[in-house]
Amino acid sequence: MDKSLQSLDQVKASVLDMAIRFGPKLMVAIVILVAGYMVGRWVGRLIEGLLVRLKLESQVRDLLVRVARVLVLGLFAIMALQNLGIELLPLIAGLGVAGAGVALAMQGIIGNVAAGLTIIFTRPFHVGDYISISREEGEVLDISLFSTTLGHTDRSKVVIPNRKIVGEILHNYGRIRQLNIEVGIAYGTDVNVALQLIEKILRASSRVLQDPVPVFGVARLAESSVTISVTPWVTVSDYVVAVSEVNKAILETFREQNITMPLPQREVRMLGSDA
């Protein structure tokens, strides 16, 4: 019984000694962490205001703000550990070795992150733009650190890793696209009348933009017809529907005005020899 009491007294004495020795340092470390949390929030608000001025997407702003807060809190955590007397050099060396191994194993992910940051800060396109890249095209729905999501007119989505975008030839249509419609009329038709009818059709269409001004005119003289090119601009969302509506309107109007749209013609001669 006496030995048990002595052991308990020793434990109490050890705990009291540790509390006296490390208690103040622990309290200071907690204060440092709380201060780091507050400073992190302040830095986050400051960076968010700056990013709003740069007109970055909301998802990107939130991510960068969180990274900044974590970095500030990590810096104060190092200060707290130093205050407790913990040796950080061996820990940092170990983390460095482990980080090198992780970096080798995650080269693809790190490449995507680096490419994502490049896209975020160089801003070659924005959410809502229509782009063509890597044999894929569509409206930009989302930009993240790892990938970019495109939307197709058939409501499907294409997710492209960011490392496949940076360094490639990018065609950014913006938020409008240009139709590419060709109409053939007979050589005996009055071209000016046909062009006037097309102008009326484009002005009457609710999907065709009047700014930029619609472009149309004689594109080339084909074998059996005069080819008229009709290339107005429409919004990205109206592109597919506008192609159908403009083609239909041209066909119906030309039929009403008796403008002939000739079919391709070929002359075939049969050559033979005497028996």
C-alpha positions in Angstrom: 0.0 0.0 0.0 2.8 2.4 0.9 4.5 1.7 -2.4 1.3 2.4 -4.3 0.9 5.7 -2.5 4.5 6.6 -3.2 4.0 5.8 -6.9 0.9 7.9 -7.0 2.7 10.8 -5.3 5.5 10.5 -7.9 3.0 10.6 -10.7 1.3 13.7 -9.2 4.6 15.3 -8.7 5.6 14.6 -12.3 2.4 15.9 -13.7 2.6 19.1 -11.6 6.2 19.6 -12.6 5.3 19.2 -16.3 2.3 21.5 -15.9 4.6 24.1 -14.3 7.3 23.7 -17.0 5.1 23.4 -20.1 1.8 25.0 -19.0 2.8 28.5 -19.8 4.3 27.4 -23.1 1.2 25.5 -24.0 -1.0 28.5 -23.3 1.2 30.7 -25.4 1.1 28.1 -28.2 -2.7 28.1 -28.1 -2.7 31.9 -28.2 -0.4 31.8 -31.2 -2.8 29.4 -33.0 -5.8 31.5 -32.3 -3.9 34.6 -33.5 -3.0 32.6 -36.6 -6.6 31.8 -37.3 -7.7 35.4 -36.9 -4.8 36.6 -39.1 -5.7 33.9 -41.7 -9.3 35.2 -41.9 -8.1 38.7 -42.3 -5.6 37.8 -45.1 -8.3 35.7 -46.8 -10.7 38.7 -46.9 -7.9 40.9 -48.2 -7.0 38.4 -51.0 -10.7 37.9 -51.8 -11.2 41.6 -52.4 -8.1 41.7 -54.7 -9.3 38.6 -56.6 -12.8 40.2 -57.1 -11.1 43.2 -58.7 -9.3 40.8 -61.0 -12.7 39.3 -62.0 -11.7 35.7 -61.3 -14.5 33.0 -61.2 -16.0 32.5 -57.7 -14.8 28.9 -57.5 -11.2 30.0 -58.2 -11.5 32.8 -55.7 -12.7 30.5 -52.9 -9.9 28.0 -53.6 -7.2 30.6 -53.5 -8.6 32.2 -50.4 -8.6 28.8 -48.6 -5.0 28.1 -49.7 -3.9 31.5 -48.3 -5.7 30.9 -45.0 -4.0 27.4 -44.7 -0.6 28.8 -45.4 -1.0 31.6 -42.8 -2.3 29.1 -40.2 0.6 26.7 -41.0 3.1 29.5 -40.4 1.6 30.2 -37.0 1.5 26.5 -36.2 5.3 26.3 -36.8 5.8 29.2 -34.4 3.6 27.5 -31.8 5.7 24.3 -32.1 8.9 26.2 -31.8 7.5 27.8 -28.7 6.9 24.3 -27.2 10.6 23.5 -27.9 9.9 20.9 -30.6 12.8 20.4 -33.0 11.5 21.2 -36.4 14.6 20.5 -38.5 14.3 16.7 -38.4 10.5 17.0 -39.0 11.0 19.3 -42.0 13.7 17.0 -43.4 11.4 14.0 -43.1 8.6 15.9 -44.8 10.9 16.9 -47.6 11.9 13.3 -48.3 8.3 12.2 -48.1 7.2 15.1 -50.3 9.7 14.2 -53.0 8.3 10.7 -53.1 4.7 11.9 -53.3 5.6 14.4 -56.0 7.1 11.6 -58.2 4.0 9.5 -57.6 1.6 12.4 -58.4 3.3 14.0 -61.4 0.0 14.0 -63.4 -2.0 15.7 -60.7 0.8 18.2 -60.0 1.0 19.0 -63.7 -2.8 19.6 -63.8 -2.6 21.9 -60.8 0.3 23.9 -62.4 -1.7 24.1 -65.7 -4.8 25.1 -63.8 -3.0 28.0 -62.1 -1.7 29.0 -65.5 -5.2 29.1 -66.9 -6.6 30.9 -63.9 -4.0 33.8 -64.0 -3.6 34.1 -67.8 -7.3 33.7 -68.4 -7.3 32.5 -72.1 -11.0 31.8 -71.6 -13.8 32.2 -69.1 -16.9 30.3 -68.0 -19.5 30.8 -70.7 -17.1 31.0 -73.6 -17.2 28.6 -76.5 -13.8 27.0 -77.2 -12.2 24.4 -79.4 -9.1 22.5 -78.2 -7.7 19.0 -78.3 -10.2 17.9 -81.0 -13.0 18.8 -78.6 -15.2 21.9 -78.5 -18.0 23.2 -76.3 -19.2 25.8 -73.9 -17.0 26.2 -70.8 -19.1 25.2 -67.8 -16.4 25.0 -65.1 -12.7 25.8 -64.5 -11.0 24.1 -61.6 -7.3 23.5 -60.6 -7.4 20.0 -62.1 -9.7 20.1 -65.1 -11.9 22.2 -67.4 -15.5 21.0 -68.2 -17.1 21.7 -71.6 -20.8 21.3 -72.4 -22.0 20.1 -75.8 -25.3 20.9 -77.5 -26.5 17.3 -76.9 -26.3 18.1 -73.1 -23.2 15.8 -72.6 -20.1 17.0 -70.9 -16.4 16.7 -71.6 -13.9 16.9 -68.8 -10.4 17.9 -70.1 -7.3 17.7 -67.8 -5.7 21.1 -67.6 -2.3 19.8 -68.7 -4.0 18.8 -72.0 -5.0 22.5 -72.5 -1.9 24.5 -71.7 0.5 24.5 -74.6 -2.1 23.5 -77.1 -3.6 25.6 -79.9 -6.8 27.1 -78.5 -9.7 28.6 -80.5 -11.9 30.8 -78.3 -15.1 31.8 -80.0 -16.2 33.9 -77.0 -19.9 34.0 -76.2 -21.1 34.2 -79.9 -20.6 32.0 -82.9 -20.8 32.6 -86.6 -23.1 30.6 -88.8 -21.7 29.1 -92.0 -24.6 28.6 -94.4 -24.3 28.3 -98.2 -27.2 28.7 -100.7 -27.1 27.9 -104.4 -29.3 29.8 -106.9 -29.6 29.4 -110.6 -27.4 31.6 -112.9 -30.6 33.2 -114.4 -31.7 34.5 -111.0 -31.3 38.2 -110.1 -28.6 38.0 -107.5 -29.5 41.4 -106.0 -33.1 40.2 -105.3 -31.8 37.1 -103.6 -29.5 39.1 -101.4 -32.2 41.5 -100.4 -34.5 38.6 -99.4 -31.7 37.1 -97.3 -31.1 40.5 -95.6 -34.8 40.6 -94.7 -34.7 37.1 -93.3 -31.6 37.9 -91.1 -33.2 41.1 -89.8 -36.5 39.4 -89.0 -34.8 36.5 -87.1 -34.9 36.9 -83.3 -31.8 34.7 -82.9 -29.5 36.5 -85.3 -27.5 39.3 -83.7 -27.5 42.7 -85.5 -24.2 43.6 -83.8 -21.9 42.5 -85.3 -23.6 43.2 -88.6 -24.6 40.0 -90.4 -22.4 39.1 -93.3 -23.6 37.6 -96.6 -22.7 37.8 -100.3 -21.7 35.8 -103.4 -19.1 33.3 -102.3 -18.2 31.6 -105.6 -19.5 30.6 -109.0 -20.1 26.9 -109.0 -20.7 24.6 -111.9 -24.5 24.7 -111.9 -25.3 27.5 -109.4 -24.2 30.8 -107.9 -23.2 30.1 -104.3 -24.3 32.7 -101.7 -22.6 32.6 -98.3 -24.7 33.6 -95.2 -22.6 34.0 -92.1 -24.4 36.0 -89.3 -23.5 35.8 -85.6 -25.7 34.2 -82.9 -25.2 33.4 -79.2 -23.5 30.1 -78.4 -26.8 28.7 -76.9 -28.7 29.6 -80.1 -26.2 28.2 -82.6 -27.9 24.8 -83.4 -31.4 26.2 -83.5 -30.4 29.2 -85.5 -28.9 27.1 -88.3 -32.1 25.2 -88.7 -34.3 28.3 -88.5 -32.3 30.4 -91.0 -32.1 27.5 -93.5 -35.8 26.9 -93.3 -36.6 30.6 -93.7 -34.4 30.9 -96.8 -35.9 27.8 -98.4 -39.5 28.9 -97.8 -38.8 32.5 -98.9 -37.0 31.4 -102.1 -39.9 29.1 -103.0 -42.5 31.8 -102.5 -40.5 34.2 -104.7 -39.9 31.5 -107.3 -36.1 31.6 -107.0 -34.7 28.4 -108.3 -32.2 26.5 -106.2 -30.8 24.1 -108.9 -29.6 20.6 -108.2 -26.0 19.6 -109.3 -26.1 18.5 -112.9 -23.9 16.0 -114.8 -23.8 15.2 -118.5 -23.0 11.5 -119.2 -22.1 10.4 -122.7 -22.0 6.7 -123.7 -19.2 5.8 -126.1 -19.4 2.5 -128.0 -17.7 0.8 -130.9 -19.1 -1.1 -133.9 -19.7 -4.8 -133.6 
